[in-house]
């Protein structure tokens, strides 16, 4: 991100996305670009393998209405 203050330009680089957050694994690149990323984990519910995916914002907080369960 770049911004100007007192006729000077400053560039601020963000951190790379963590490869894992708890049980969830990053589904995309680990670069510092983007405001959100998808993370997923595999769990067993009622003897069925289920994949859970959730969108995580740049503050590493889940966007809960994005939570999706997919039967594997």
Secondary structure, DSSP 4 states (H G I P E B T S, - for coil): -EEEETTEEEE---PPPPSEETTEEE-S--SS--SEEEEEEEEEETTEEEEEEEEEETTS-EEEEEEEEEE-
